[in-house]
Amino acid sequence: MAKSLAKGMLAGLIGGLVATAVKAVAEKIYPPRTHGEPDPPAVLAEKIAGHPLRGTEKKVAVEAIHWGFGALTGVAYGALAEYYPAATAKDGASFGLALAALTHETALPAMGLAAAPEEQTTREHTSEMATHVVYGMTTEMVRRFVRKSMR
């Protein structure tokens, strides 16, 4: 199969969107925050807005951030997988773990959107790792299927 950045990105986008939905369901089953800890997309939305958000406004902002990040991450993964197949190791599980480490263990705490890793609950750590593995594996499964379907 010939390499194509556009096809890789499109396949990754579709994979990222499906995986975002699957991750949302996984987080309903095994939620990362059960003791009132703030949800990082909600914190980000309020930082961007410059004031507390309520009701529908908050829900729309949080969903836009959640779906946008999942889609863009899928696009980046699809592009990377196209030219660096080792990125798909362990059927996407490695990608999911790397993403969790980069976001919940590093970038989000550094940006003030989540507690420092040592202050996060065990539940938050394990849920984020598990649901990101689900996200990574789903992204890869869908990306691979879509990419093979393209001519």
MDAnalysis code that builds the backbone (N, CA, C; Angstrom):
import MDAnalysis as mda
import numpy as np

u = mda.Universe.empty(453, n_residues=151, atom_resindex=np.repeat(np.arange(151), 3), trajectory=True)
u.add_TopologyAttr("name", ["N", "CA", "C"] * 151)
u.add_TopologyAttr("resid", np.arange(1, 152))
u.add_TopologyAttr("resname", ["MET", "ALA", "LYS", "SER", "LEU", "ALA", "LYS", "GLY", "MET", "LEU", "ALA", "GLY", "LEU", "ILE", "GLY", "GLY", "LEU", "VAL", "ALA", "THR", "ALA", "VAL", "LYS", "ALA", "VAL", "ALA", "GLU", "LYS", "ILE", "TYR", "PRO", "PRO", "ARG", "THR", "HIS", "GLY", "GLU", "PRO", "ASP", "PRO", "PRO", "ALA", "VAL", "LEU", "ALA", "GLU", "LYS", "ILE", "ALA", "GLY", "HIS", "PRO", "LEU", "ARG", "GLY", "THR", "GLU", "LYS", "LYS", "VAL", "ALA", "VAL", "GLU", "ALA", "ILE", "HIS", "TRP", "GLY", "PHE", "GLY", "ALA", "LEU", "THR", "GLY", "VAL", "ALA", "TYR", "GLY", "ALA", "LEU", "ALA", "GLU", "TYR", "TYR", "PRO", "ALA", "ALA", "THR", "ALA", "LYS", "ASP", "GLY", "ALA", "SER", "PHE", "GLY", "LEU", "ALA", "LEU", "ALA", "ALA", "LEU", "THR", "HIS", "GLU", "THR", "ALA", "LEU", "PRO", "ALA", "MET", "GLY", "LEU", "ALA", "ALA", "ALA", "PRO", "GLU", "GLU", "GLN", "THR", "THR", "ARG", "GLU", "HIS", "THR", "SER", "GLU", "MET", "ALA", "THR", "HIS", "VAL", "VAL", "TYR", "GLY", "MET", "THR", "THR", "GLU", "MET", "VAL", "ARG", "ARG", "PHE", "VAL", "ARG", "LYS", "SER", "MET", "ARG"])
u.atoms.positions = np.array([
    [0.853, -1.174, 0.000],
    [0.000, 0.000, 0.000],
    [0.904, 1.244, 0.000],
    [0.691, 2.148, -0.938],
    [1.478, 3.368, -1.040],
    [1.147, 4.309, 0.118],
    [2.168, 4.991, 0.605],
    [1.975, 5.931, 1.702],
    [1.248, 7.180, 1.194],
    [0.348, 7.693, 2.024],
    [-0.382, 8.911, 1.695],
    [-0.710, 9.645, 2.987],
    [-0.158, 10.834, 3.138],
    [-0.404, 11.618, 4.342],
    [-1.890, 11.924, 4.505],
    [-2.541, 12.336, 3.431],
    [-3.964, 12.691, 3.508],
    [-4.813, 11.493, 3.910],
    [-4.546, 10.335, 3.309],
    [-5.318, 9.139, 3.659],
    [-5.028, 8.703, 5.091],
    [-3.784, 8.807, 5.510],
    [-3.439, 8.463, 6.886],
    [-4.136, 9.373, 7.881],
    [-4.155, 10.671, 7.569],
    [-4.815, 11.632, 8.458],
    [-6.320, 11.407, 8.504],
    [-6.935, 11.124, 7.360],
    [-8.376, 10.873, 7.330],
    [-8.722, 9.608, 8.114],
    [-7.936, 8.558, 7.906],
    [-8.172, 7.312, 8.645],
    [-7.987, 7.540, 10.144],
    [-6.981, 8.340, 10.520],
    [-6.756, 8.668, 11.923],
    [-7.882, 9.503, 12.507],
    [-8.403, 10.439, 11.719],
    [-9.531, 11.258, 12.166],
    [-10.734, 10.383, 12.489],
    [-11.064, 9.497, 11.586],
    [-12.210, 8.602, 11.814],
    [-11.946, 7.724, 13.029],
    [-10.735, 7.169, 13.118],
    [-10.375, 6.354, 14.273],
    [-10.447, 7.139, 15.572],
    [-9.951, 8.383, 15.545],
    [-9.970, 9.216, 16.751],
    [-11.372, 9.560, 17.211],
    [-12.269, 9.812, 16.260],
    [-13.659, 10.114, 16.633],
    [-14.361, 8.902, 17.223],
    [-14.197, 7.744, 16.597],
    [-14.806, 6.525, 17.144],
    [-14.210, 6.238, 18.525],
    [-12.894, 6.378, 18.645],
    [-12.227, 6.096, 19.916],
    [-12.650, 7.073, 21.008],
    [-12.928, 8.312, 20.649],
    [-13.398, 9.284, 21.630],
    [-14.745, 8.847, 22.208],
    [-15.613, 8.355, 21.346],
    [-16.907, 7.848, 21.817],
    [-16.717, 6.640, 22.728],
    [-15.850, 5.732, 22.326],
    [-15.607, 4.518, 23.129],
    [-14.977, 4.893, 24.470],
    [-14.035, 5.830, 24.465],
    [-13.402, 6.263, 25.714],
    [-14.432, 6.892, 26.647],
    [-15.358, 7.669, 26.097],
    [-16.404, 8.283, 26.922],
    [-17.248, 7.217, 27.609],
    [-17.576, 6.152, 26.895],
    [-18.334, 5.052, 27.491],
    [-17.489, 4.359, 28.569],
    [-16.218, 4.122, 28.275],
    [-15.328, 3.471, 29.254],
    [-15.225, 4.306, 30.530],
    [-15.202, 5.647, 30.382],
    [-15.126, 6.513, 31.558],
    [-16.427, 6.515, 32.358],
    [-17.545, 6.185, 31.728],
    [-18.810, 6.043, 32.466],
    [-18.748, 4.784, 33.338],
    [-18.100, 3.748, 32.799],
    [-17.964, 2.481, 33.528],
    [-16.916, 2.594, 34.628],
    [-15.797, 3.247, 34.332],
    [-14.686, 3.381, 35.276],
    [-14.229, 4.842, 35.301],
    [-15.020, 5.722, 35.962],
    [-14.722, 7.156, 35.934],
    [-13.414, 7.493, 36.656],
    [-12.664, 8.440, 36.095],
    [-11.392, 8.812, 36.716],
    [-11.549, 9.690, 37.950],
    [-12.578, 10.480, 37.981],
    [-12.769, 11.410, 39.093],
    [-14.082, 11.097, 39.797],
    [-13.973, 10.625, 41.049],
    [-15.164, 10.226, 41.799],
    [-15.334, 11.018, 43.097],
    [-14.406, 11.916, 43.383],
    [-14.466, 12.672, 44.637],
    [-14.538, 14.176, 44.386],
    [-15.181, 14.561, 43.292],
    [-15.362, 15.976, 43.011],
    [-14.176, 16.668, 42.364],
    [-13.153, 15.908, 41.949],
    [-12.022, 16.527, 41.274],
    [-12.506, 17.174, 39.972],
    [-11.961, 18.325, 39.617],
    [-12.425, 18.992, 38.385],
    [-11.995, 18.230, 37.134],
    [-12.842, 18.263, 36.139],
    [-12.583, 17.631, 34.852],
    [-11.700, 18.578, 34.031],
    [-10.528, 18.121, 33.543],
    [-9.628, 19.023, 32.814],
    [-10.283, 19.815, 31.673],
    [-11.142, 19.224, 30.824],
    [-11.762, 20.054, 29.790],
    [-12.632, 21.183, 30.362],
    [-13.269, 20.944, 31.497],
    [-14.081, 21.985, 32.126],
    [-13.195, 23.116, 32.645],
    [-12.063, 22.754, 33.238],
    [-11.130, 23.769, 33.733],
    [-10.605, 24.598, 32.555],
    [-10.246, 23.921, 31.456],
    [-9.747, 24.615, 30.271],
    [-10.816, 25.539, 29.689],
    [-12.028, 25.049, 29.586],
    [-13.114, 25.862, 29.026],
    [-13.308, 27.144, 29.834],
    [-13.261, 27.031, 31.149],
    [-13.439, 28.211, 31.988],
    [-12.237, 29.150, 31.911],
    [-11.036, 28.586, 31.739],
    [-9.855, 29.440, 31.558],
    [-9.961, 30.227, 30.258],
    [-10.408, 29.567, 29.213],
    [-10.565, 30.235, 27.918],
    [-11.649, 31.307, 28.003],
    [-12.769, 30.973, 28.652],
    [-13.886, 31.914, 28.774],
    [-13.549, 33.086, 29.697],
    [-12.697, 32.831, 30.675],
    [-12.346, 33.881, 31.632],
    [-13.328, 34.036, 32.762],
    [-14.277, 33.088, 32.855],
    [-15.269, 33.128, 33.931],
    [-15.884, 31.730, 34.079],
    [-16.523, 31.477, 35.226],
    [-17.172, 30.175, 35.403],
    [-18.285, 29.966, 34.380],
    [-18.379, 28.765, 33.887],
    [-19.437, 28.405, 32.942],
    [-20.485, 27.576, 33.664],
    [-21.709, 27.679, 33.203],
    [-22.819, 26.950, 33.821],
    [-23.646, 26.258, 32.749],
    [-24.337, 25.223, 33.157],
    [-25.344, 24.559, 32.333],
    [-24.911, 24.177, 30.940],
    [-25.749, 24.534, 29.973],
    [-25.538, 24.159, 28.576],
    [-24.246, 24.740, 28.033],
    [-23.937, 25.961, 28.416],
    [-22.702, 26.611, 27.948],
    [-21.478, 25.771, 28.341],
    [-21.464, 25.300, 29.575],
    [-20.342, 24.494, 30.050],
    [-20.313, 23.147, 29.340],
    [-21.466, 22.511, 29.208],
    [-21.535, 21.198, 28.565],
    [-21.056, 21.262, 27.118],
    [-21.489, 22.270, 26.382],
    [-21.084, 22.433, 24.978],
    [-19.571, 22.661, 24.890],
    [-19.045, 23.515, 25.750],
    [-17.605, 23.806, 25.731],
    [-16.782, 22.559, 26.056],
    [-17.203, 21.828, 27.074],
    [-16.484, 20.610, 27.470],
    [-16.531, 19.578, 26.348],
    [-17.683, 19.383, 25.738],
    [-17.809, 18.410, 24.644],
    [-16.968, 18.823, 23.434],
    [-16.949, 20.111, 23.121],
    [-16.143, 20.592, 21.992],
    [-14.663, 20.311, 22.226],
    [-14.194, 20.562, 23.434],
    [-12.789, 20.289, 23.763],
    [-12.519, 18.791, 23.710],
    [-13.392, 17.996, 24.315],
    [-13.224, 16.539, 24.364],
    [-13.168, 15.941, 22.949],
    [-14.150, 16.265, 22.109],
    [-14.220, 15.710, 20.758],
    [-13.133, 16.296, 19.862],
    [-12.860, 17.575, 20.018],
    [-11.813, 18.201, 19.215],
    [-10.453, 17.604, 19.489],
    [-10.145, 17.402, 20.768],
    [-8.854, 16.804, 21.123],
    [-8.767, 15.363, 20.622],
    [-9.831, 14.607, 20.797],
    [-9.834, 13.219, 20.320],
    [-9.653, 13.130, 18.818],
    [-10.314, 14.030, 18.086],
    [-10.200, 14.040, 16.627],
    [-8.802, 14.448, 16.185],
    [-8.289, 15.540, 16.748],
    [-6.959, 16.013, 16.353],
    [-5.855, 15.022, 16.723],
    [-5.998, 14.382, 17.861],
    [-5.024, 13.366, 18.248],
    [-5.075, 12.192, 17.283],
    [-6.273, 11.818, 16.860],
    [-6.414, 10.759, 15.866],
    [-5.765, 11.126, 14.540],
    [-5.934, 12.374, 14.107],
    [-5.311, 12.851, 12.866],
    [-3.790, 12.742, 12.968],
    [-3.237, 13.222, 14.070],
    [-1.779, 13.160, 14.260],
    [-1.304, 11.705, 14.275],
    [-2.038, 10.849, 14.958],
    [-1.683, 9.431, 15.016],
    [-1.747, 8.801, 13.629],
    [-2.789, 9.107, 12.870],
    [-2.914, 8.561, 11.522],
    [-1.754, 8.968, 10.635],
    [-1.335, 10.230, 10.740],
    [-0.188, 10.716, 9.962],
    [1.082, 9.995, 10.397],
    [1.286, 9.878, 11.697],
    [2.470, 9.211, 12.218],
    [2.504, 7.741, 11.802],
    [1.370, 7.068, 11.921],
    [1.294, 5.641, 11.570],
    [1.602, 5.403, 10.099],
    [1.259, 6.361, 9.265],
    [1.482, 6.233, 7.825],
    [2.967, 6.115, 7.489],
    [3.789, 6.882, 8.207],
    [5.221, 6.939, 7.895],
    [6.116, 6.299, 8.946],
    [5.562, 5.978, 10.093],
    [6.323, 5.357, 11.169],
    [5.460, 4.266, 11.800],
    [5.356, 3.119, 11.120],
    [4.454, 2.055, 11.574],
    [4.719, 1.560, 12.999],
    [5.913, 1.764, 13.512],
    [6.195, 1.335, 14.889],
    [5.310, 2.067, 15.896],
    [4.744, 3.208, 15.498],
    [3.843, 3.958, 16.382],
    [2.584, 3.165, 16.711],
    [2.287, 2.147, 15.913],
    [1.082, 1.345, 16.125],
    [1.340, 0.125, 17.013],
    [2.495, 0.086, 17.673],
    [2.878, -1.058, 18.505],
    [1.779, -1.449, 19.486],
    [1.704, -2.732, 19.706],
    [0.722, -3.303, 20.652],
    [-0.705, -2.924, 20.248],
    [-0.963, -2.868, 18.960],
    [-2.289, -2.551, 18.415],
    [-2.854, -1.241, 18.952],
    [-1.981, -0.261, 19.153],
    [-2.410, 1.056, 19.608],
    [-2.331, 1.262, 21.113],
    [-2.102, 0.201, 21.874],
    [-2.033, 0.337, 23.337],
    [-0.867, 1.238, 23.744],
    [0.265, 1.110, 23.069],
    [1.424, 1.957, 23.382],
    [1.100, 3.425, 23.132],
    [0.377, 3.699, 22.044],
    [-0.056, 5.059, 21.745],
    [-0.950, 5.586, 22.874],
    [-1.888, 4.788, 23.329],
    [-2.780, 5.201, 24.408],
    [-2.033, 5.505, 25.692],
    [-1.080, 4.648, 26.050],
    [-0.289, 4.884, 27.264],
    [0.570, 6.134, 27.128],
    [1.179, 6.320, 25.953],
    [1.996, 7.516, 25.729],
    [1.135, 8.769, 25.816],
    [-0.056, 8.711, 25.251],
    [-0.962, 9.857, 25.287],
    [-1.368, 10.182, 26.723],
    [-1.666, 9.169, 27.513],
    [-2.030, 9.397, 28.916],
    [-0.859, 10.021, 29.681],
    [0.341, 9.524, 29.434],
    [1.520, 10.071, 30.114],
    [1.770, 11.518, 29.702],
    [1.610, 11.803, 28.421],
    [1.840, 13.169, 27.931],
    [0.776, 14.152, 28.407],
    [-0.460, 13.684, 28.544],
    [-1.538, 14.593, 28.925],
    [-1.727, 14.617, 30.441],
    [-2.231, 13.544, 31.005],
    [-2.628, 13.532, 32.412],
    [-1.474, 13.504, 33.399],
    [-0.348, 13.034, 32.963],
    [0.803, 12.972, 33.871],
    [1.747, 14.160, 33.683],
    [1.635, 14.874, 32.567],
    [2.616, 15.914, 32.259],
    [1.972, 17.255, 31.889],
    [1.374, 17.334, 30.708],
    [0.905, 18.616, 30.180],
    [-0.233, 19.223, 30.996],
    [-1.239, 18.435, 31.328],
    [-2.390, 18.993, 32.057],
    [-1.991, 19.538, 33.427],
    [-1.192, 18.815, 34.225],
    [-0.744, 19.411, 35.493],
    [0.119, 20.655, 35.276],
    [0.984, 20.629, 34.265],
    [1.857, 21.781, 33.999],
    [1.046, 23.014, 33.607],
    [-0.091, 22.803, 32.954],
    [-0.951, 23.910, 32.524],
    [-1.950, 24.325, 33.603],
    [-1.940, 23.631, 34.743],
    [-2.874, 23.940, 35.813],
    [-4.279, 23.424, 35.559],
    [-4.398, 22.427, 34.673],
    [-5.712, 21.876, 34.335],
    [-6.027, 20.598, 35.110],
    [-5.035, 20.051, 35.778],
    [-5.211, 18.837, 36.587],
    [-4.218, 18.899, 37.737],
    [-4.491, 18.123, 38.758],
    [-3.587, 18.039, 39.902],
    [-2.258, 17.423, 39.470],
    [-1.228, 17.725, 40.213],
    [0.071, 17.100, 39.968],
    [-0.084, 15.588, 40.107],
    [0.693, 14.822, 39.364],
    [0.538, 13.358, 39.423],
    [0.562, 12.784, 40.840],
    [1.418, 13.304, 41.697],
    [1.497, 12.776, 43.059],
    [0.273, 13.139, 43.898],
    [-0.528, 14.085, 43.438],
    [-1.743, 14.478, 44.149],
    [-3.002, 13.840, 43.566],
    [-2.867, 13.153, 42.433],
    [-4.007, 12.480, 41.821],
    [-4.285, 11.179, 42.579],
    [-5.551, 10.806, 42.623],
    [-5.918, 9.563, 43.302],
    [-5.479, 8.360, 42.464],
    [-5.351, 7.233, 43.114],
    [-5.027, 6.000, 42.399],
    [-6.095, 5.719, 41.360],
    [-7.336, 5.976, 41.714],
    [-8.449, 5.776, 40.787],
    [-8.260, 6.616, 39.522],
    [-7.859, 7.878, 39.701],
    [-7.661, 8.754, 38.551],
    [-6.533, 8.222, 37.659],
    [-5.422, 7.824, 38.272],
    [-4.297, 7.274, 37.492],
    [-4.721, 6.033, 36.705],
    [-5.332, 5.082, 37.396],
    [-5.658, 3.820, 36.725],
    [-6.757, 3.988, 35.687],
    [-7.744, 4.821, 35.971],
    [-8.807, 5.052, 34.997],
    [-8.254, 5.746, 33.759],
    [-7.455, 6.777, 33.950],
    [-6.891, 7.487, 32.798],
    [-6.011, 6.562, 31.961],
    [-5.194, 5.753, 32.610],
    [-4.345, 4.825, 31.853],
    [-5.209, 3.809, 31.102],
    [-6.172, 3.222, 31.792],
    [-7.011, 2.190, 31.169],
    [-7.837, 2.759, 30.025],
    [-8.460, 3.917, 30.237],
    [-9.322, 4.466, 29.182],
    [-8.508, 5.025, 28.017],
    [-7.279, 5.451, 28.275],
    [-6.418, 5.869, 27.167],
    [-5.925, 4.665, 26.363],
    [-5.703, 3.536, 27.020],
    [-5.373, 2.312, 26.273],
    [-6.557, 1.934, 25.387],
    [-7.761, 2.027, 25.921],
    [-8.970, 1.763, 25.125],
    [-9.023, 2.729, 23.941],
    [-8.756, 4.014, 24.194],
    [-8.743, 5.007, 23.117],
    [-7.694, 4.634, 22.057],
    [-6.486, 4.321, 22.486],
    [-5.414, 3.997, 21.549],
    [-5.706, 2.762, 20.718],
    [-6.196, 1.727, 21.364],
    [-6.486, 0.486, 20.642],
    [-7.664, 0.664, 19.680],
    [-8.666, 1.422, 20.101],
    [-9.806, 1.676, 19.214],
    [-9.372, 2.528, 18.025],
    [-8.582, 3.560, 18.295],
    [-8.079, 4.400, 17.203],
    [-7.339, 3.549, 16.188],
    [-6.462, 2.674, 16.662],
    [-5.674, 1.839, 15.751],
    [-6.543, 0.854, 14.984],
    [-7.475, 0.220, 15.658],
    [-8.333, -0.760, 14.988],
    [-9.140, -0.093, 13.870],
    [-9.735, 1.046, 14.166],
    [-10.540, 1.746, 13.172],
    [-9.640, 2.332, 12.085],
    [-8.530, 2.949, 12.471],
    [-7.597, 3.528, 11.496],
    [-7.143, 2.474, 10.499],
    [-6.748, 1.321, 11.006],
    [-6.253, 0.242, 10.142],
    [-7.344, -0.218, 9.173],
    [-8.556, -0.391, 9.683],
    [-9.667, -0.822, 8.836],
    [-9.959, 0.204, 7.745],
    [-10.072, 1.471, 8.151],
    [-10.377, 2.535, 7.192],
    [-9.252, 2.676, 6.177],
    [-8.031, 2.641, 6.649],
    [-6.886, 2.836, 5.738],
    [-6.804, 1.714, 4.716],
    [-7.069, 0.480, 5.122],
    [-7.045, -0.644, 4.178],
    [-8.186, -0.549, 3.178],
    [-9.257, 0.122, 3.548],
    [-10.418, 0.265, 2.660],
    [-10.187, 1.327, 1.589],
    [-9.175, 2.170, 1.779],
    [-8.896, 3.240, 0.815],
    [-8.017, 2.724, -0.308],
    [-8.277, 3.170, -1.505],
    [-7.462, 2.779, -2.646],
    [-6.690, 3.953, -3.149],
])
